[in-house]
Amino acid sequence: MEKLLVIGAKGQLGKELMHCLAGEKTELGTVPLFDMPYIFEGVDIDELDITDREAVLEFIQKGAYTCLINCAAFTNVNLCESQEEAAFQANKVGPENLALAAKAIGAKLIHVSTDYVFDGEGTSPYKETDPVCPVSAYGRTKAAGEEAIEQVGGKYQIIRTAWLYGYYGRNFVKTIQQNGRDKGQLSVVSDQVGNPTNAADLAHHILKLVTSDETGIFHGTGRGLCSWYDFASKIIEFSGIRAKVLPCRTEDYPTPAKRPHYSALDHSHLDEAVGDEFRPWEEALAYFVQHQNDQIQEGI
Ligand SMILES: NC(=O)c1ccc[n+]([C@@H]2O[C@H](COP(=O)([O-])OP(=O)(O)OC[C@H]3O[C@@H](n4cnc5c(N)ncnc54)[C@H](OP(=O)(O)O)[C@@H]3O)[C@@H](O)[C@H]2O)c1
């Protein structure tokens, strides 16, 4: 029987996974895991700080899990620039500890990573095998986490995602909705392109990976490419907000962290392993906007 542990269970993706595991369904339907007996638990930093090696080894050993799903990370991309050591602890040392703990008991580690491991100088979707070349502290620490897991060498699946939004916590979609309502006019960068990803789609594919023997690096993002400006325009349109969205350039909107200009991801490995059922990004966004209030009313 599968015994799963979701780490970072109070975060945006972690909560989505916990919701799916509890309900034995995902927004996209079902996955093979739901046809078999399984139990699951979730922890976050208040119960288990993944940077504490001894605590991690002891917790995982005691729990006798078959699969760890790591959604915990230092995810504030701009703050990583001034707090790179703290980010390194959470994004490199933490995953390394989990990989060691998983290997010690023969469990699998599913770890979530990012498109920001790439420099964005590409012009066609990045393949899983393309060399990483991060341009930010966040990207460096996440790339170091991937490398650490690979070096530990147990059973692992690393899934890189991008531009993630979901029902829980703060994200770009909710910020644009709020700013649109409050300000009526927004400037959004149009020269950075990527794949907006609904956390429900990502959770579906992560849960499919649980029962797959295929290991290594996978890419899991919403289908189709757009700029932050295109993304914001659709958020405003689908939400029925009366606000104007204006395009601007990266240099007009300076941020502490440099971001890749192009970060579309190719899904070949995921498709081969479990099938690529990610929705086109506009479809997943439209569904999210229609249903985000239902989730809030359910008190999730
Ligand atoms: N959000 C995106 O756009 C995006 C894009 C690409 C990839 N990703 C990756 O996707 C994954 C999930 O992201 P998310 O948006 O769900 O992140 P999130 O909402 O920030 O959740 C991360 C969770 O991890 C916890 N955490 C932080 N440090 C920890 C530690 N040392 N030990 C245990 N727990 C710790 C956080 O607690 P606190 O809140 O108390 O710190 C939080 O509950 C991450 O690996 C992230 O790098 C995200």
The ligand as a Tripos MOL2 file, in Angstrom:
@<TRIPOS>MOLECULE
LIG
   48    52     1     0     0
SMALL
NO_CHARGES

@<TRIPOS>ATOM
      1 N1          4.7190   29.6050   -7.3090 N.am      1 LIG1
      2 C1          5.2450   29.5280   -8.5330 C.2       1 LIG1
      3 O1          4.9690   30.3400   -9.4330 O.2       1 LIG1
      4 C2          6.2210   28.4350   -8.8490 C.ar      1 LIG1
      5 C3          6.8010   28.3920  -10.1180 C.ar      1 LIG1
      6 C4          7.7050   27.3720  -10.4110 C.ar      1 LIG1
      7 C5          7.9970   26.4010   -9.4650 C.ar      1 LIG1
      8 N2          7.4230   26.4850   -8.2280 N.ar      1 LIG1
      9 C6          7.7800   25.4490   -7.2470 C.3       1 LIG1
     10 O2          6.5880   24.7610   -6.8930 O.3       1 LIG1
     11 C7          6.6770   24.3070   -5.5420 C.3       1 LIG1
     12 C8          5.4130   24.7070   -4.7890 C.3       1 LIG1
     13 O3          5.2970   26.1330   -4.8330 O.3       1 LIG1
     14 P1          4.1110   26.8950   -4.0650 P.3       1 LIG1
     15 O4          3.7300   28.0410   -4.9150 O.co2     1 LIG1
     16 O5          3.1000   25.9120   -3.5980 O.co2     1 LIG1
     17 O6          4.9420   27.4400   -2.8030 O.3       1 LIG1
     18 P2          4.3870   28.0740   -1.4410 P.3       1 LIG1
     19 O7          2.9500   28.3900   -1.5430 O.co2     1 LIG1
     20 O8          5.3650   29.1460   -1.0740 O.co2     1 LIG1
     21 O9          4.5190   26.8650   -0.4120 O.3       1 LIG1
     22 C9          5.7500   26.4260    0.0690 C.3       1 LIG1
     23 C10         5.5280   25.8710    1.4640 C.3       1 LIG1
     24 O10         6.7840   25.3880    1.9450 O.3       1 LIG1
     25 C11         6.9410   25.8130    3.2800 C.3       1 LIG1
     26 N3          8.3550   25.8470    3.6320 N.ar      1 LIG1
     27 C12         9.2650   26.8210    3.3830 C.ar      1 LIG1
     28 N4         10.4610   26.5040    3.9180 N.ar      1 LIG1
     29 C13        10.3030   25.2950    4.5260 C.ar      1 LIG1
     30 C14        11.1570   24.4580    5.2870 C.ar      1 LIG1
     31 N5         12.4210   24.7990    5.5310 N.pl3     1 LIG1
     32 N6         10.6610   23.2880    5.7750 N.ar      1 LIG1
     33 C15         9.3790   22.9390    5.5370 C.ar      1 LIG1
     34 N7          8.5100   23.7030    4.8370 N.ar      1 LIG1
     35 C16         8.9730   24.8620    4.3430 C.ar      1 LIG1
     36 C17         6.3110   27.1930    3.2720 C.3       1 LIG1
     37 O11         6.0550   27.6380    4.5850 O.3       1 LIG1
     38 P3          6.0840   29.2490    4.8690 P.3       1 LIG1
     39 O12         5.0180   29.8270    3.9910 O.co2     1 LIG1
     40 O13         5.8020   29.3320    6.3310 O.co2     1 LIG1
     41 O14         7.4560   29.6960    4.4610 O.co2     1 LIG1
     42 C18         5.0480   26.9210    2.4620 C.3       1 LIG1
     43 O15         3.9990   26.4200    3.2480 O.3       1 LIG1
     44 C19         7.9840   24.8850   -4.9940 C.3       1 LIG1
     45 O16         8.9930   23.9080   -5.0910 O.3       1 LIG1
     46 C20         8.3080   26.0080   -5.9400 C.3       1 LIG1
     47 O17         9.7040   26.2670   -6.0090 O.3       1 LIG1
     48 C21         6.5350   27.4600   -7.9040 C.ar      1 LIG1
@<TRIPOS>BOND
     1     1     2 1
     2     2     3 2
     3     2     4 1
     4     4     5 ar
     5     4    48 ar
     6     5     6 ar
     7     6     7 ar
     8     7     8 ar
     9     8     9 1
    10     8    48 ar
    11     9    10 1
    12     9    46 1
    13    10    11 1
    14    11    12 1
    15    11    44 1
    16    12    13 1
    17    13    14 1
    18    14    15 2
    19    14    16 1
    20    14    17 1
    21    17    18 1
    22    18    19 2
    23    18    20 1
    24    18    21 1
    25    21    22 1
    26    22    23 1
    27    23    24 1
    28    23    42 1
    29    24    25 1
    30    25    26 1
    31    25    36 1
    32    26    27 ar
    33    26    35 ar
    34    27    28 ar
    35    28    29 ar
    36    29    30 ar
    37    29    35 ar
    38    30    31 1
    39    30    32 ar
    40    32    33 ar
    41    33    34 ar
    42    34    35 ar
    43    36    37 1
    44    36    42 1
    45    37    38 1
    46    38    39 2
    47    38    40 1
    48    38    41 1
    49    42    43 1
    50    44    45 1
    51    44    46 1
    52    46    47 1
@<TRIPOS>SUBSTRUCTURE
     1 LIG1         1 GROUP 0 **** ****
